[in-house]
Amino acid sequence: MKYPAARLPQLLTRSPFPPLWAVTGDEPLLIEEAADAIRTHAKAAGFTARERVVIDKGDALTTLTLATESLSLFAESRLLELRFLVPPQGKEAPLWFAALCDRPPEATVTLLILPPLDWATKKTRWYQTLEKGAILVETQAPSRTQLPQWWAERLHAQGQHASRELLAYLAECSEGNLLAAKQQLVLLALLFPPGPLPEAEVRAAVAEVARFDPFELRLAVLTRNATRAARLITALRDEGVAEALVLWALAAGVRALARASEAADPRAVDAIAKSEKLFSPVEKQALRSATRLESAQCHQWLRRVAQLDRIAKGVEAGDFWCEAERLALALNPATRTSADFSVTWSTL
């Protein structure tokens, strides 16, 4: 059965210790922390030997037969760790997982560490079989709004605490990069004693380690968070992200806003969200809000996206990143631009 990572401490107290575990998610740090907790409790439960197998090919399950079944009469109880670098594939995958769930290896705790899985993979037979037959722990990275609380909890665990402003700063610095945030926590524990953290010294000590992707930029455009969109563009540029990906994020966000602004019936927003592959509640709410936008203003943004496309292709002179930031800042709800042209979303 699938459980959120928050339930893991409770699951680890089960007796006898469950024989089959799986961990997956979208954040490497949280996956490793969950796996470490399972390893520690398995060892305390008497599974002292440990065997690790790395699977780097999706169709390599047939080679695991001996690893999962071979255990001598006098061998120690063991933890068998199977780390999948790629999702399982092939016709044998559902059968292999069905056999593993029906007949787990004797005197063995089996821990499967899975890579991030998309929605299509979670609908496959092998995944559904594993979800029913194992304790499947699904980790999830904290959202941007949850990051300050994440920092507060981690600091509390090491006897430190920070002001609300400092927590917001730490969250901003480490967004999208929890592995680096973990290193910063260790650094703060070494530099400062337990108790309140001095804000100026922490700001000087903590490096900017945030990491972003174009999907976050698309969301910032959809919500018309101009400041965040401009910051994301700068961060993506500094990380060496291709101009084409940034252009896609800007175009996708502006196109969705324009389509929503032209919708005569608010009920059409759901159809627009589906065609634009916008599924989260925040994205859908942004589209509903966009129905109150002036189409002429959205056309202005579309024109700027078209200009960015020409700059990226070398057809028109200009600084791509500078113009991208100008577009981001123009999304500010307090900014009104004149519409001196006409363009439709369908042309982009």
ChimeraX attribute file (.defattr): number of C-alpha atoms within 10 A of each C-alpha:
attribute: neighborCount
match mode: 1-to-1
recipient: residues
	/A:1	14
	/A:2	16
	/A:3	15
	/A:4	12
	/A:5	20
	/A:6	13
	/A:7	11
	/A:8	18
	/A:9	13
	/A:10	8
	/A:11	16
	/A:12	16
	/A:13	12
	/A:14	9
	/A:15	8
	/A:16	8
	/A:17	17
	/A:18	16
	/A:19	19
	/A:20	21
	/A:21	21
	/A:22	25
	/A:23	25
	/A:24	23
	/A:25	21
	/A:26	15
	/A:27	18
	/A:28	17
	/A:29	18
	/A:30	20
	/A:31	24
	/A:32	15
	/A:33	13
	/A:34	21
	/A:35	20
	/A:36	12
	/A:37	13
	/A:38	23
	/A:39	20
	/A:40	13
	/A:41	15
	/A:42	25
	/A:43	16
	/A:44	11
	/A:45	14
	/A:46	15
	/A:47	20
	/A:48	15
	/A:49	14
	/A:50	16
	/A:51	11
	/A:52	12
	/A:53	13
	/A:54	11
	/A:55	19
	/A:56	13
	/A:57	13
	/A:58	14
	/A:59	16
	/A:60	14
	/A:61	16
	/A:62	10
	/A:63	10
	/A:64	13
	/A:65	11
	/A:66	9
	/A:67	14
	/A:68	17
	/A:69	14
	/A:70	10
	/A:71	16
	/A:72	7
	/A:73	7
	/A:74	6
	/A:75	9
	/A:76	15
	/A:77	19
	/A:78	21
	/A:79	24
	/A:80	23
	/A:81	21
	/A:82	20
	/A:83	18
	/A:84	17
	/A:85	15
	/A:86	15
	/A:87	18
	/A:88	24
	/A:89	16
	/A:90	11
	/A:91	11
	/A:92	15
	/A:93	22
	/A:94	19
	/A:95	13
	/A:96	17
	/A:97	22
	/A:98	20
	/A:99	12
	/A:100	20
	/A:101	18
	/A:102	12
	/A:103	10
	/A:104	19
	/A:105	19
	/A:106	14
	/A:107	16
	/A:108	24
	/A:109	24
	/A:110	24
	/A:111	24
	/A:112	21
	/A:113	23
	/A:114	20
	/A:115	19
	/A:116	18
	/A:117	14
	/A:118	11
	/A:119	7
	/A:120	7
	/A:121	15
	/A:122	12
	/A:123	10
	/A:124	14
	/A:125	16
	/A:126	21
	/A:127	20
	/A:128	17
	/A:129	21
	/A:130	22
	/A:131	19
	/A:132	13
	/A:133	19
	/A:134	23
	/A:135	20
	/A:136	24
	/A:137	25
	/A:138	22
	/A:139	24
	/A:140	16
	/A:141	18
	/A:142	15
	/A:143	11
	/A:144	14
	/A:145	11
	/A:146	11
	/A:147	21
	/A:148	22
	/A:149	15
	/A:150	17
	/A:151	22
	/A:152	20
	/A:153	14
	/A:154	15
	/A:155	22
	/A:156	14
	/A:157	10
	/A:158	15
	/A:159	13
	/A:160	19
	/A:161	20
	/A:162	20
	/A:163	13
	/A:164	12
	/A:165	11
	/A:166	20
	/A:167	20
	/A:168	18
	/A:169	17
	/A:170	25
	/A:171	24
	/A:172	17
	/A:173	19
	/A:174	24
	/A:175	19
	/A:176	22
	/A:177	18
	/A:178	21
	/A:179	14
	/A:180	19
	/A:181	23
	/A:182	15
	/A:183	12
	/A:184	18
	/A:185	17
	/A:186	13
	/A:187	14
	/A:188	19
	/A:189	16
	/A:190	10
	/A:191	13
	/A:192	14
	/A:193	12
	/A:194	15
	/A:195	13
	/A:196	13
	/A:197	19
	/A:198	13
	/A:199	15
	/A:200	9
	/A:201	11
	/A:202	18
	/A:203	14
	/A:204	8
	/A:205	13
	/A:206	18
	/A:207	14
	/A:208	15
	/A:209	17
	/A:210	18
	/A:211	16
	/A:212	17
	/A:213	17
	/A:214	19
	/A:215	16
	/A:216	15
	/A:217	27
	/A:218	24
	/A:219	21
	/A:220	24
	/A:221	28
	/A:222	28
	/A:223	24
	/A:224	22
	/A:225	17
	/A:226	23
	/A:227	15
	/A:228	18
	/A:229	27
	/A:230	24
	/A:231	14
	/A:232	24
	/A:233	24
	/A:234	15
	/A:235	16
	/A:236	21
	/A:237	14
	/A:238	9
	/A:239	12
	/A:240	8
	/A:241	15
	/A:242	12
	/A:243	19
	/A:244	13
	/A:245	14
	/A:246	23
	/A:247	22
	/A:248	17
	/A:249	21
	/A:250	29
	/A:251	23
	/A:252	23
	/A:253	25
	/A:254	27
	/A:255	24
	/A:256	26
	/A:257	29
	/A:258	27
	/A:259	22
	/A:260	28
	/A:261	24
	/A:262	20
	/A:263	17
	/A:264	10
	/A:265	9
	/A:266	16
	/A:267	10
	/A:268	15
	/A:269	24
	/A:270	16
	/A:271	12
	/A:272	18
	/A:273	20
	/A:274	11
	/A:275	11
	/A:276	14
	/A:277	12
	/A:278	18
	/A:279	12
	/A:280	9
	/A:281	9
	/A:282	13
	/A:283	20
	/A:284	19
	/A:285	14
	/A:286	20
	/A:287	27
	/A:288	21
	/A:289	17
	/A:290	25
	/A:291	21
	/A:292	13
	/A:293	17
	/A:294	13
	/A:295	22
	/A:296	20
	/A:297	19
	/A:298	28
	/A:299	24
	/A:300	23
	/A:301	25
	/A:302	26
	/A:303	20
	/A:304	20
	/A:305	23
	/A:306	17
	/A:307	19
	/A:308	28
	/A:309	20
	/A:310	15
	/A:311	18
	/A:312	19
	/A:313	13
	/A:314	11
	/A:315	11
	/A:316	12
	/A:317	12
	/A:318	14
	/A:319	11
	/A:320	20
	/A:321	20
	/A:322	14
	/A:323	16
	/A:324	23
	/A:325	18
	/A:326	14
	/A:327	24
	/A:328	25
	/A:329	19
	/A:330	21
	/A:331	25
	/A:332	16
	/A:333	12
	/A:334	8
	/A:335	10
	/A:336	10
	/A:337	13
	/A:338	9
	/A:339	15
	/A:340	10
	/A:341	9
	/A:342	12
	/A:343	16
	/A:344	17
	/A:345	18
	/A:346	8
	/A:347	8
	/A:348	14
